Amino acid sequence: MNAPGSNALSRIAAQLRRLAAALRRIAGAPDYDAYRAHMRRHHPTAAPLSLDAFEKEQWQRRASRPGSRCC
C-alpha cells in the first residue's frame, strides 16, 4: 500500500520534471533525457551518445549558427 500523500508527491515530482524540461528548452539547453527517450523509441538498435558527447554536439550545433541567437 502507498504511503499517505505519496501519489500527490509523485504528481508534484512529475510536474517539476516537466517544468525543468520546459525551462531547459526555453534557455536552449540540451535535454539529454529527451534525447535518450527519442533514441529508445525511434532508433532502438543505435547506441546513444554519452552525456558528454551529446552536450558537446549540441553546443557545437548552436555555435555553428551565429545568426540564430540574439547576442
CHARMM-style PDB file with segment names, atoms N, HN, CA, C and O in Angstrom:
ATOM      1  N   MET     1       0.848  -1.187   0.000  1.00  0.00      PROA
ATOM      2  CA  MET     1       0.000   0.000   0.000  1.00  0.00      PROA
ATOM      3  C   MET     1       0.886   1.241   0.000  1.00  0.00      PROA
ATOM      4  O   MET     1       1.925   1.265   0.661  1.00  0.00      PROA
ATOM      5  N   ASN     2       0.485   2.255  -0.728  1.00  0.00      PROA
ATOM      6  HN  ASN     2      -0.359   2.235  -1.265  1.00  0.00      PROA
ATOM      7  CA  ASN     2       1.252   3.507  -0.800  1.00  0.00      PROA
ATOM      8  C   ASN     2       1.109   4.298   0.493  1.00  0.00      PROA
ATOM      9  O   ASN     2       0.073   4.261   1.155  1.00  0.00      PROA
ATOM     10  N   ALA     3       2.155   5.001   0.827  1.00  0.00      PROA
ATOM     11  HN  ALA     3       2.997   5.031   0.289  1.00  0.00      PROA
ATOM     12  CA  ALA     3       2.116   5.863   1.998  1.00  0.00      PROA
ATOM     13  C   ALA     3       1.177   7.036   1.708  1.00  0.00      PROA
ATOM     14  O   ALA     3       1.048   7.459   0.559  1.00  0.00      PROA
ATOM     15  N   PRO     4       0.521   7.561   2.746  1.00  0.00      PROA
ATOM     16  CA  PRO     4      -0.370   8.695   2.539  1.00  0.00      PROA
ATOM     17  C   PRO     4       0.373   9.872   1.902  1.00  0.00      PROA
ATOM     18  O   PRO     4       1.440  10.274   2.366  1.00  0.00      PROA
ATOM     19  N   GLY     5      -0.200  10.406   0.851  1.00  0.00      PROA
ATOM     20  HN  GLY     5      -1.067  10.080   0.474  1.00  0.00      PROA
ATOM     21  CA  GLY     5       0.406  11.555   0.190  1.00  0.00      PROA
ATOM     22  C   GLY     5       1.431  11.203  -0.866  1.00  0.00      PROA
ATOM     23  O   GLY     5       1.920  12.089  -1.567  1.00  0.00      PROA
ATOM     24  N   SER     6       1.772   9.911  -1.000  1.00  0.00      PROA
ATOM     25  HN  SER     6       1.374   9.192  -0.430  1.00  0.00      PROA
ATOM     26  CA  SER     6       2.806   9.556  -1.976  1.00  0.00      PROA
ATOM     27  C   SER     6       2.344   9.801  -3.405  1.00  0.00      PROA
ATOM     28  O   SER     6       3.150  10.154  -4.265  1.00  0.00      PROA
ATOM     29  N   ASN     7       1.047   9.618  -3.666  1.00  0.00      PROA
ATOM     30  HN  ASN     7       0.392   9.331  -2.967  1.00  0.00      PROA
ATOM     31  CA  ASN     7       0.520   9.884  -5.004  1.00  0.00      PROA
ATOM     32  C   ASN     7       0.613  11.378  -5.325  1.00  0.00      PROA
ATOM     33  O   ASN     7       0.951  11.758  -6.446  1.00  0.00      PROA
ATOM     34  N   ALA     8       0.315  12.208  -4.350  1.00  0.00      PROA
ATOM     35  HN  ALA     8       0.041  11.899  -3.439  1.00  0.00      PROA
ATOM     36  CA  ALA     8       0.423  13.655  -4.542  1.00  0.00      PROA
ATOM     37  C   ALA     8       1.878  14.051  -4.765  1.00  0.00      PROA
ATOM     38  O   ALA     8       2.165  14.905  -5.603  1.00  0.00      PROA
ATOM     39  N   LEU     9       2.789  13.443  -4.028  1.00  0.00      PROA
ATOM     40  HN  LEU     9       2.555  12.749  -3.347  1.00  0.00      PROA
ATOM     41  CA  LEU     9       4.207  13.744  -4.205  1.00  0.00      PROA
ATOM     42  C   LEU     9       4.691  13.301  -5.582  1.00  0.00      PROA
ATOM     43  O   LEU     9       5.504  13.984  -6.205  1.00  0.00      PROA
ATOM     44  N   SER    10       4.201  12.174  -6.053  1.00  0.00      PROA
ATOM     45  HN  SER    10       3.540  11.619  -5.547  1.00  0.00      PROA
ATOM     46  CA  SER    10       4.566  11.700  -7.388  1.00  0.00      PROA
ATOM     47  C   SER    10       4.094  12.689  -8.453  1.00  0.00      PROA
ATOM     48  O   SER    10       4.821  12.982  -9.402  1.00  0.00      PROA
ATOM     49  N   ARG    11       2.888  13.194  -8.292  1.00  0.00      PROA
ATOM     50  HN  ARG    11       2.298  12.956  -7.521  1.00  0.00      PROA
ATOM     51  CA  ARG    11       2.360  14.175  -9.258  1.00  0.00      PROA
ATOM     52  C   ARG    11       3.172  15.465  -9.226  1.00  0.00      PROA
ATOM     53  O   ARG    11       3.472  16.043 -10.271  1.00  0.00      PROA
ATOM     54  N   ILE    12       3.524  15.909  -8.036  1.00  0.00      PROA
ATOM     55  HN  ILE    12       3.280  15.439  -7.187  1.00  0.00      PROA
ATOM     56  CA  ILE    12       4.324  17.132  -7.910  1.00  0.00      PROA
ATOM     57  C   ILE    12       5.697  16.927  -8.540  1.00  0.00      PROA
ATOM     58  O   ILE    12       6.193  17.809  -9.241  1.00  0.00      PROA
ATOM     59  N   ALA    13       6.316  15.770  -8.297  1.00  0.00      PROA
ATOM     60  HN  ALA    13       5.913  15.053  -7.728  1.00  0.00      PROA
ATOM     61  CA  ALA    13       7.627  15.478  -8.879  1.00  0.00      PROA
ATOM     62  C   ALA    13       7.548  15.457 -10.404  1.00  0.00      PROA
ATOM     63  O   ALA    13       8.441  15.971 -11.078  1.00  0.00      PROA
ATOM     64  N   ALA    14       6.493  14.869 -10.946  1.00  0.00      PROA
ATOM     65  HN  ALA    14       5.768  14.451 -10.399  1.00  0.00      PROA
ATOM     66  CA  ALA    14       6.320  14.825 -12.405  1.00  0.00      PROA
ATOM     67  C   ALA    14       6.142  16.237 -12.960  1.00  0.00      PROA
ATOM     68  O   ALA    14       6.696  16.565 -14.009  1.00  0.00      PROA
ATOM     69  N   GLN    15       5.379  17.067 -12.268  1.00  0.00      PROA
ATOM     70  HN  GLN    15       4.929  16.801 -11.416  1.00  0.00      PROA
ATOM     71  CA  GLN    15       5.192  18.450 -12.712  1.00  0.00      PROA
ATOM     72  C   GLN    15       6.510  19.219 -12.675  1.00  0.00      PROA
ATOM     73  O   GLN    15       6.798  20.004 -13.579  1.00  0.00      PROA
ATOM     74  N   LEU    16       7.302  18.998 -11.642  1.00  0.00      PROA
ATOM     75  HN  LEU    16       7.069  18.361 -10.908  1.00  0.00      PROA
ATOM     76  CA  LEU    16       8.601  19.677 -11.547  1.00  0.00      PROA
ATOM     77  C   LEU    16       9.538  19.231 -12.667  1.00  0.00      PROA
ATOM     78  O   LEU    16      10.277  20.049 -13.215  1.00  0.00      PROA
ATOM     79  N   ARG    17       9.515  17.939 -13.014  1.00  0.00      PROA
ATOM     80  HN  ARG    17       8.914  17.275 -12.569  1.00  0.00      PROA
ATOM     81  CA  ARG    17      10.338  17.460 -14.130  1.00  0.00      PROA
ATOM     82  C   ARG    17       9.908  18.114 -15.440  1.00  0.00      PROA
ATOM     83  O   ARG    17      10.751  18.518 -16.241  1.00  0.00      PROA
ATOM     84  N   ARG    18       8.595  18.219 -15.659  1.00  0.00      PROA
ATOM     85  HN  ARG    18       7.910  17.891 -15.009  1.00  0.00      PROA
ATOM     86  CA  ARG    18       8.103  18.875 -16.884  1.00  0.00      PROA
ATOM     87  C   ARG    18       8.488  20.355 -16.903  1.00  0.00      PROA
ATOM     88  O   ARG    18       8.871  20.879 -17.949  1.00  0.00      PROA
ATOM     89  N   LEU    19       8.393  21.024 -15.770  1.00  0.00      PROA
ATOM     90  HN  LEU    19       8.082  20.599 -14.920  1.00  0.00      PROA
ATOM     91  CA  LEU    19       8.777  22.432 -15.685  1.00  0.00      PROA
ATOM     92  C   LEU    19      10.263  22.607 -15.973  1.00  0.00      PROA
ATOM     93  O   LEU    19      10.652  23.513 -16.710  1.00  0.00      PROA
ATOM     94  N   ALA    20      11.093  21.746 -15.396  1.00  0.00      PROA
ATOM     95  HN  ALA    20      10.777  21.010 -14.797  1.00  0.00      PROA
ATOM     96  CA  ALA    20      12.535  21.829 -15.632  1.00  0.00      PROA
ATOM     97  C   ALA    20      12.851  21.606 -17.109  1.00  0.00      PROA
ATOM     98  O   ALA    20      13.697  22.301 -17.673  1.00  0.00      PROA
ATOM     99  N   ALA    21      12.182  20.649 -17.736  1.00  0.00      PROA
ATOM    100  HN  ALA    21      11.495  20.085 -17.279  1.00  0.00      PROA
ATOM    101  CA  ALA    21      12.414  20.394 -19.159  1.00  0.00      PROA
ATOM    102  C   ALA    21      11.990  21.603 -19.992  1.00  0.00      PROA
ATOM    103  O   ALA    21      12.673  21.967 -20.949  1.00  0.00      PROA
ATOM    104  N   ALA    22      10.871  22.223 -19.635  1.00  0.00      PROA
ATOM    105  HN  ALA    22      10.316  21.928 -18.857  1.00  0.00      PROA
ATOM    106  CA  ALA    22      10.413  23.405 -20.363  1.00  0.00      PROA
ATOM    107  C   ALA    22      11.409  24.553 -20.215  1.00  0.00      PROA
ATOM    108  O   ALA    22      11.707  25.246 -21.188  1.00  0.00      PROA
ATOM    109  N   LEU    23      11.918  24.755 -19.017  1.00  0.00      PROA
ATOM    110  HN  LEU    23      11.676  24.192 -18.227  1.00  0.00      PROA
ATOM    111  CA  LEU    23      12.901  25.821 -18.797  1.00  0.00      PROA
ATOM    112  C   LEU    23      14.186  25.562 -19.580  1.00  0.00      PROA
ATOM    113  O   LEU    23      14.789  26.495 -20.110  1.00  0.00      PROA
ATOM    114  N   ARG    24      14.605  24.297 -19.655  1.00  0.00      PROA
ATOM    115  HN  ARG    24      14.115  23.539 -19.224  1.00  0.00      PROA
ATOM    116  CA  ARG    24      15.791  23.974 -20.453  1.00  0.00      PROA
ATOM    117  C   ARG    24      15.548  24.285 -21.929  1.00  0.00      PROA
ATOM    118  O   ARG    24      16.428  24.810 -22.611  1.00  0.00      PROA
ATOM    119  N   ARG    25      14.342  23.958 -22.424  1.00  0.00      PROA
ATOM    120  HN  ARG    25      13.626  23.532 -21.871  1.00  0.00      PROA
ATOM    121  CA  ARG    25      14.034  24.262 -23.835  1.00  0.00      PROA
ATOM    122  C   ARG    25      14.029  25.772 -24.076  1.00  0.00      PROA
ATOM    123  O   ARG    25      14.540  26.238 -25.094  1.00  0.00      PROA
ATOM    124  N   ILE    26      13.459  26.530 -23.155  1.00  0.00      PROA
ATOM    125  HN  ILE    26      13.043  26.151 -22.328  1.00  0.00      PROA
ATOM    126  CA  ILE    26      13.420  27.989 -23.297  1.00  0.00      PROA
ATOM    127  C   ILE    26      14.835  28.553 -23.321  1.00  0.00      PROA
ATOM    128  O   ILE    26      15.145  29.433 -24.124  1.00  0.00      PROA
ATOM    129  N   ALA    27      15.686  28.048 -22.445  1.00  0.00      PROA
ATOM    130  HN  ALA    27      15.435  27.333 -21.793  1.00  0.00      PROA
ATOM    131  CA  ALA    27      17.064  28.535 -22.359  1.00  0.00      PROA
ATOM    132  C   ALA    27      17.938  27.990 -23.480  1.00  0.00      PROA
ATOM    133  O   ALA    27      19.052  28.468 -23.691  1.00  0.00      PROA
ATOM    134  N   GLY    28      17.442  27.005 -24.190  1.00  0.00      PROA
ATOM    135  HN  GLY    28      16.536  26.616 -24.019  1.00  0.00      PROA
ATOM    136  CA  GLY    28      18.221  26.422 -25.278  1.00  0.00      PROA
ATOM    137  C   GLY    28      19.221  25.391 -24.799  1.00  0.00      PROA
ATOM    138  O   GLY    28      20.122  25.012 -25.548  1.00  0.00      PROA
ATOM    139  N   ALA    29      19.080  24.928 -23.563  1.00  0.00      PROA
ATOM    140  HN  ALA    29      18.348  25.236 -22.955  1.00  0.00      PROA
ATOM    141  CA  ALA    29      19.997  23.913 -23.031  1.00  0.00      PROA
ATOM    142  C   ALA    29      19.617  22.545 -23.583  1.00  0.00      PROA
ATOM    143  O   ALA    29      18.434  22.251 -23.756  1.00  0.00      PROA
ATOM    144  N   PRO    30      20.595  21.722 -23.855  1.00  0.00      PROA
ATOM    145  CA  PRO    30      20.297  20.388 -24.374  1.00  0.00      PROA
ATOM    146  C   PRO    30      19.588  19.534 -23.332  1.00  0.00      PROA
ATOM    147  O   PRO    30      19.874  19.648 -22.140  1.00  0.00      PROA
ATOM    148  N   ASP    31      18.667  18.679 -23.770  1.00  0.00      PROA
ATOM    149  HN  ASP    31      18.436  18.586 -24.738  1.00  0.00      PROA
ATOM    150  CA  ASP    31      17.899  17.826 -22.878  1.00  0.00      PROA
ATOM    151  C   ASP    31      18.270  16.371 -23.146  1.00  0.00      PROA
ATOM    152  O   ASP    31      17.715  15.737 -24.043  1.00  0.00      PROA
ATOM    153  N   TYR    32      19.201  15.853 -22.370  1.00  0.00      PROA
ATOM    154  HN  TYR    32      19.652  16.369 -21.641  1.00  0.00      PROA
ATOM    155  CA  TYR    32      19.728  14.509 -22.582  1.00  0.00      PROA
ATOM    156  C   TYR    32      18.657  13.442 -22.357  1.00  0.00      PROA
ATOM    157  O   TYR    32      18.611  12.451 -23.086  1.00  0.00      PROA
ATOM    158  N   ASP    33      17.801  13.633 -21.362  1.00  0.00      PROA
ATOM    159  HN  ASP    33      17.838  14.438 -20.770  1.00  0.00      PROA
ATOM    160  CA  ASP    33      16.761  12.638 -21.100  1.00  0.00      PROA
ATOM    161  C   ASP    33      15.809  12.509 -22.283  1.00  0.00      PROA
ATOM    162  O   ASP    33      15.418  11.399 -22.646  1.00  0.00      PROA
ATOM    163  N   ALA    34      15.435  13.633 -22.886  1.00  0.00      PROA
ATOM    164  HN  ALA    34      15.753  14.534 -22.591  1.00  0.00      PROA
ATOM    165  CA  ALA    34      14.558  13.586 -24.060  1.00  0.00      PROA
ATOM    166  C   ALA    34      15.270  12.912 -25.232  1.00  0.00      PROA
ATOM    167  O   ALA    34      14.658  12.154 -25.985  1.00  0.00      PROA
ATOM    168  N   TYR    35      16.551  13.189 -25.380  1.00  0.00      PROA
ATOM    169  HN  TYR    35      17.048  13.804 -24.768  1.00  0.00      PROA
ATOM    170  CA  TYR    35      17.347  12.550 -26.433  1.00  0.00      PROA
ATOM    171  C   TYR    35      17.373  11.042 -26.236  1.00  0.00      PROA
ATOM    172  O   TYR    35      17.172  10.289 -27.189  1.00  0.00      PROA
ATOM    173  N   ARG    36      17.618  10.591 -25.003  1.00  0.00      PROA
ATOM    174  HN  ARG    36      17.781  11.202 -24.228  1.00  0.00      PROA
ATOM    175  CA  ARG    36      17.668   9.150 -24.734  1.00  0.00      PROA
ATOM    176  C   ARG    36      16.318   8.497 -25.007  1.00  0.00      PROA
ATOM    177  O   ARG    36      16.264   7.407 -25.576  1.00  0.00      PROA
ATOM    178  N   ALA    37      15.227   9.150 -24.608  1.00  0.00      PROA
ATOM    179  HN  ALA    37      15.270  10.035 -24.146  1.00  0.00      PROA
ATOM    180  CA  ALA    37      13.890   8.604 -24.866  1.00  0.00      PROA
ATOM    181  C   ALA    37      13.638   8.510 -26.372  1.00  0.00      PROA
ATOM    182  O   ALA    37      13.086   7.519 -26.851  1.00  0.00      PROA
ATOM    183  N   HSD    38      14.039   9.535 -27.109  1.00  0.00      PROA
ATOM    184  HN  HSD    38      14.487  10.340 -26.720  1.00  0.00      PROA
ATOM    185  CA  HSD    38      13.887   9.519 -28.567  1.00  0.00      PROA
ATOM    186  C   HSD    38      14.676   8.359 -29.174  1.00  0.00      PROA
ATOM    187  O   HSD    38      14.173   7.640 -30.037  1.00  0.00      PROA
ATOM    188  N   MET    39      15.907   8.187 -28.717  1.00  0.00      PROA
ATOM    189  HN  MET    39      16.316   8.772 -28.016  1.00  0.00      PROA
ATOM    190  CA  MET    39      16.735   7.105 -29.254  1.00  0.00      PROA
ATOM    191  C   MET    39      16.114   5.740 -28.964  1.00  0.00      PROA
ATOM    192  O   MET    39      16.118   4.868 -29.833  1.00  0.00      PROA
ATOM    193  N   ARG    40      15.582   5.540 -27.760  1.00  0.00      PROA
ATOM    194  HN  ARG    40      15.579   6.248 -27.054  1.00  0.00      PROA
ATOM    195  CA  ARG    40      14.955   4.259 -27.428  1.00  0.00      PROA
ATOM    196  C   ARG    40      13.739   3.990 -28.304  1.00  0.00      PROA
ATOM    197  O   ARG    40      13.532   2.863 -28.754  1.00  0.00      PROA
ATOM    198  N   ARG    41      12.922   5.038 -28.548  1.00  0.00      PROA
ATOM    199  HN  ARG    41      13.091   5.954 -28.182  1.00  0.00      PROA
ATOM    200  CA  ARG    41      11.702   4.877 -29.333  1.00  0.00      PROA
ATOM    201  C   ARG    41      11.968   4.705 -30.817  1.00  0.00      PROA
ATOM    202  O   ARG    41      11.403   3.815 -31.452  1.00  0.00      PROA
ATOM    203  N   HSD    42      12.828   5.553 -31.374  1.00  0.00      PROA
ATOM    204  HN  HSD    42      13.286   6.277 -30.858  1.00  0.00      PROA
ATOM    205  CA  HSD    42      12.977   5.624 -32.826  1.00  0.00      PROA
ATOM    206  C   HSD    42      14.212   4.926 -33.388  1.00  0.00      PROA
ATOM    207  O   HSD    42      14.243   4.600 -34.575  1.00  0.00      PROA
ATOM    208  N   HSD    43      15.209   4.693 -32.575  1.00  0.00      PROA
ATOM    209  HN  HSD    43      15.183   4.958 -31.611  1.00  0.00      PROA
ATOM    210  CA  HSD    43      16.455   4.086 -33.035  1.00  0.00      PROA
ATOM    211  C   HSD    43      16.935   3.057 -31.998  1.00  0.00      PROA
ATOM    212  O   HSD    43      18.022   3.204 -31.438  1.00  0.00      PROA
ATOM    213  N   PRO    44      16.134   2.022 -31.744  1.00  0.00      PROA
ATOM    214  CA  PRO    44      16.453   1.103 -30.642  1.00  0.00      PROA
ATOM    215  C   PRO    44      17.758   0.326 -30.824  1.00  0.00      PROA
ATOM    216  O   PRO    44      18.333  -0.135 -29.838  1.00  0.00      PROA
ATOM    217  N   THR    45      18.232   0.172 -32.047  1.00  0.00      PROA
ATOM    218  HN  THR    45      17.764   0.546 -32.848  1.00  0.00      PROA
ATOM    219  CA  THR    45      19.458  -0.594 -32.251  1.00  0.00      PROA
ATOM    220  C   THR    45      20.705   0.290 -32.258  1.00  0.00      PROA
ATOM    221  O   THR    45      21.822  -0.227 -32.235  1.00  0.00      PROA
ATOM    222  N   ALA    46      20.534   1.601 -32.291  1.00  0.00      PROA
ATOM    223  HN  ALA    46      19.626   2.021 -32.310  1.00  0.00      PROA
ATOM    224  CA  ALA    46      21.674   2.526 -32.319  1.00  0.00      PROA
ATOM    225  C   ALA    46      22.128   2.831 -30.891  1.00  0.00      PROA
ATOM    226  O   ALA    46      21.310   2.979 -29.982  1.00  0.00      PROA
ATOM    227  N   ALA    47      23.423   2.920 -30.717  1.00  0.00      PROA
ATOM    228  HN  ALA    47      24.087   2.800 -31.455  1.00  0.00      PROA
ATOM    229  CA  ALA    47      23.969   3.281 -29.400  1.00  0.00      PROA
ATOM    230  C   ALA    47      23.862   4.798 -29.218  1.00  0.00      PROA
ATOM    231  O   ALA    47      24.341   5.548 -30.068  1.00  0.00      PROA
ATOM    232  N   PRO    48      23.240   5.265 -28.125  1.00  0.00      PROA
ATOM    233  CA  PRO    48      23.142   6.708 -27.898  1.00  0.00      PROA
ATOM    234  C   PRO    48      24.492   7.294 -27.518  1.00  0.00      PROA
ATOM    235  O   PRO    48      25.380   6.590 -27.037  1.00  0.00      PROA
ATOM    236  N   LEU    49      24.628   8.591 -27.741  1.00  0.00      PROA
ATOM    237  HN  LEU    49      23.907   9.163 -28.132  1.00  0.00      PROA
ATOM    238  CA  LEU    49      25.847   9.295 -27.334  1.00  0.00      PROA
ATOM    239  C   LEU    49      25.937   9.334 -25.813  1.00  0.00      PROA
ATOM    240  O   LEU    49      24.923   9.269 -25.118  1.00  0.00      PROA
ATOM    241  N   SER    50      27.145   9.440 -25.315  1.00  0.00      PROA
ATOM    242  HN  SER    50      27.969   9.493 -25.880  1.00  0.00      PROA
ATOM    243  CA  SER    50      27.316   9.660 -23.876  1.00  0.00      PROA
ATOM    244  C   SER    50      26.833  11.081 -23.564  1.00  0.00      PROA
ATOM    245  O   SER    50      26.654  11.892 -24.473  1.00  0.00      PROA
ATOM    246  N   LEU    51      26.625  11.375 -22.299  1.00  0.00      PROA
ATOM    247  HN  LEU    51      26.770  10.716 -21.560  1.00  0.00      PROA
ATOM    248  CA  LEU    51      26.186  12.715 -21.907  1.00  0.00      PROA
ATOM    249  C   LEU    51      27.184  13.768 -22.375  1.00  0.00      PROA
ATOM    250  O   LEU    51      26.791  14.800 -22.918  1.00  0.00      PROA
ATOM    251  N   ASP    52      28.464  13.512 -22.166  1.00  0.00      PROA
ATOM    252  HN  ASP    52      28.783  12.673 -21.725  1.00  0.00      PROA
ATOM    253  CA  ASP    52      29.483  14.482 -22.588  1.00  0.00      PROA
ATOM    254  C   ASP    52      29.467  14.698 -24.098  1.00  0.00      PROA
ATOM    255  O   ASP    52      29.522  15.836 -24.563  1.00  0.00      PROA
ATOM    256  N   ALA    53      29.392  13.607 -24.867  1.00  0.00      PROA
ATOM    257  HN  ALA    53      29.347  12.682 -24.490  1.00  0.00      PROA
ATOM    258  CA  ALA    53      29.377  13.721 -26.326  1.00  0.00      PROA
ATOM    259  C   ALA    53      28.113  14.434 -26.802  1.00  0.00      PROA
ATOM    260  O   ALA    53      28.165  15.236 -27.734  1.00  0.00      PROA
ATOM    261  N   PHE    54      26.982  14.143 -26.165  1.00  0.00      PROA
ATOM    262  HN  PHE    54      26.940  13.491 -25.408  1.00  0.00      PROA
ATOM    263  CA  PHE    54      25.722  14.790 -26.525  1.00  0.00      PROA
ATOM    264  C   PHE    54      25.804  16.298 -26.288  1.00  0.00      PROA
ATOM    265  O   PHE    54      25.437  17.087 -27.158  1.00  0.00      PROA
ATOM    266  N   GLU    55      26.284  16.694 -25.114  1.00  0.00      PROA
ATOM    267  HN  GLU    55      26.583  16.053 -24.407  1.00  0.00      PROA
ATOM    268  CA  GLU    55      26.376  18.123 -24.810  1.00  0.00      PROA
ATOM    269  C   GLU    55      27.339  18.826 -25.756  1.00  0.00      PROA
ATOM    270  O   GLU    55      27.056  19.933 -26.215  1.00  0.00      PROA
ATOM    271  N   LYS    56      28.466  18.202 -26.052  1.00  0.00      PROA
ATOM    272  HN  LYS    56      28.696  17.303 -25.679  1.00  0.00      PROA
ATOM    273  CA  LYS    56      29.425  18.804 -26.976  1.00  0.00      PROA
ATOM    274  C   LYS    56      28.804  18.997 -28.355  1.00  0.00      PROA
ATOM    275  O   LYS    56      28.966  20.051 -28.970  1.00  0.00      PROA
ATOM    276  N   GLU    57      28.093  17.980 -28.842  1.00  0.00      PROA
ATOM    277  HN  GLU    57      27.961  17.124 -28.343  1.00  0.00      PROA
ATOM    278  CA  GLU    57      27.443  18.083 -30.149  1.00  0.00      PROA
ATOM    279  C   GLU    57      26.387  19.189 -30.168  1.00  0.00      PROA
ATOM    280  O   GLU    57      26.290  19.948 -31.132  1.00  0.00      PROA
ATOM    281  N   GLN    58      25.601  19.271 -29.097  1.00  0.00      PROA
ATOM    282  HN  GLN    58      25.680  18.654 -28.314  1.00  0.00      PROA
ATOM    283  CA  GLN    58      24.553  20.299 -29.032  1.00  0.00      PROA
ATOM    284  C   GLN    58      25.149  21.705 -29.030  1.00  0.00      PROA
ATOM    285  O   GLN    58      24.655  22.584 -29.736  1.00  0.00      PROA
ATOM    286  N   TRP    59      26.196  21.926 -28.250  1.00  0.00      PROA
ATOM    287  HN  TRP    59      26.597  21.212 -27.676  1.00  0.00      PROA
ATOM    288  CA  TRP    59      26.798  23.258 -28.187  1.00  0.00      PROA
ATOM    289  C   TRP    59      27.507  23.604 -29.498  1.00  0.00      PROA
ATOM    290  O   TRP    59      27.508  24.762 -29.914  1.00  0.00      PROA
ATOM    291  N   GLN    60      28.103  22.615 -30.144  1.00  0.00      PROA
ATOM    292  HN  GLN    60      28.101  21.674 -29.807  1.00  0.00      PROA
ATOM    293  CA  GLN    60      28.728  22.873 -31.451  1.00  0.00      PROA
ATOM    294  C   GLN    60      27.668  23.231 -32.481  1.00  0.00      PROA
ATOM    295  O   GLN    60      27.880  24.110 -33.317  1.00  0.00      PROA
ATOM    296  N   ARG    61      26.538  22.558 -32.421  1.00  0.00      PROA
ATOM    297  HN  ARG    61      26.366  21.844 -31.741  1.00  0.00      PROA
ATOM    298  CA  ARG    61      25.437  22.858 -33.343  1.00  0.00      PROA
ATOM    299  C   ARG    61      24.948  24.299 -33.150  1.00  0.00      PROA
ATOM    300  O   ARG    61      24.708  25.020 -34.118  1.00  0.00      PROA
ATOM    301  N   ARG    62      24.810  24.696 -31.903  1.00  0.00      PROA
ATOM    302  HN  ARG    62      25.005  24.110 -31.116  1.00  0.00      PROA
ATOM    303  CA  ARG    62      24.364  26.083 -31.627  1.00  0.00      PROA
ATOM    304  C   ARG    62      25.400  27.086 -32.100  1.00  0.00      PROA
ATOM    305  O   ARG    62      25.042  28.116 -32.671  1.00  0.00      PROA
ATOM    306  N   ALA    63      26.683  26.805 -31.875  1.00  0.00      PROA
ATOM    307  HN  ALA    63      26.974  25.968 -31.411  1.00  0.00      PROA
ATOM    308  CA  ALA    63      27.749  27.739 -32.245  1.00  0.00      PROA
ATOM    309  C   ALA    63      27.897  27.848 -33.757  1.00  0.00      PROA
ATOM    310  O   ALA    63      28.406  28.851 -34.257  1.00  0.00      PROA
ATOM    311  N   SER    64      27.461  26.832 -34.484  1.00  0.00      PROA
ATOM    312  HN  SER    64      27.049  26.017 -34.077  1.00  0.00      PROA
ATOM    313  CA  SER    64      27.596  26.859 -35.933  1.00  0.00      PROA
ATOM    314  C   SER    64      26.535  27.726 -36.603  1.00  0.00      PROA
ATOM    315  O   SER    64      26.591  27.946 -37.813  1.00  0.00      PROA
ATOM    316  N   ARG    65      25.574  28.217 -35.832  1.00  0.00      PROA
ATOM    317  HN  ARG    65      25.529  28.038 -34.849  1.00  0.00      PROA
ATOM    318  CA  ARG    65      24.508  29.076 -36.368  1.00  0.00      PROA
ATOM    319  C   ARG    65      24.535  30.427 -35.668  1.00  0.00      PROA
ATOM    320  O   ARG    65      23.638  30.715 -34.876  1.00  0.00      PROA
ATOM    321  N   PRO    66      25.532  31.263 -35.930  1.00  0.00      PROA
ATOM    322  CA  PRO    66      25.650  32.522 -35.178  1.00  0.00      PROA
ATOM    323  C   PRO    66      24.470  33.471 -35.392  1.00  0.00      PROA
ATOM    324  O   PRO    66      24.183  34.285 -34.514  1.00  0.00      PROA
ATOM    325  N   GLY    67      23.795  33.394 -36.503  1.00  0.00      PROA
ATOM    326  HN  GLY    67      24.027  32.733 -37.216  1.00  0.00      PROA
ATOM    327  CA  GLY    67      22.658  34.281 -36.743  1.00  0.00      PROA
ATOM    328  C   GLY    67      21.398  33.888 -36.010  1.00  0.00      PROA
ATOM    329  O   GLY    67      20.411  34.623 -36.041  1.00  0.00      PROA
ATOM    330  N   SER    68      21.408  32.736 -35.347  1.00  0.00      PROA
ATOM    331  HN  SER    68      22.209  32.138 -35.322  1.00  0.00      PROA
ATOM    332  CA  SER    68      20.185  32.261 -34.706  1.00  0.00      PROA
ATOM    333  C   SER    68      20.089  32.666 -33.227  1.00  0.00      PROA
ATOM    334  O   SER    68      19.191  32.211 -32.519  1.00  0.00      PROA
ATOM    335  N   ARG    69      20.995  33.506 -32.768  1.00  0.00      PROA
ATOM    336  HN  ARG    69      21.725  33.876 -33.343  1.00  0.00      PROA
ATOM    337  CA  ARG    69      20.898  33.947 -31.372  1.00  0.00      PROA
ATOM    338  C   ARG    69      20.950  35.474 -31.332  1.00  0.00      PROA
ATOM    339  O   ARG    69      21.342  36.120 -32.304  1.00  0.00      PROA
ATOM    340  N   CYS    70      20.561  36.020 -30.226  1.00  0.00      PROA
ATOM    341  HN  CYS    70      20.243  35.496 -29.437  1.00  0.00      PROA
ATOM    342  CA  CYS    70      20.427  37.469 -30.149  1.00  0.00      PROA
ATOM    343  C   CYS    70      21.755  38.182 -29.861  1.00  0.00      PROA
ATOM    344  O   CYS    70      21.895  39.358 -30.195  1.00  0.00      PROA
ATOM    345  N   CYS    71      22.709  37.514 -29.263  1.00  0.00      PROA
ATOM    346  HN  CYS    71      22.595  36.558 -28.992  1.00  0.00      PROA
ATOM    347  CA  CYS    71      23.937  38.199 -28.837  1.00  0.00      PROA
ATOM    348  C   CYS    71      25.183  37.611 -29.478  1.00  0.00      PROA
ATOM    349  OT1 CYS    71      26.291  38.081 -29.219  1.00  0.00      PROA
TER     350      CYS     71
END
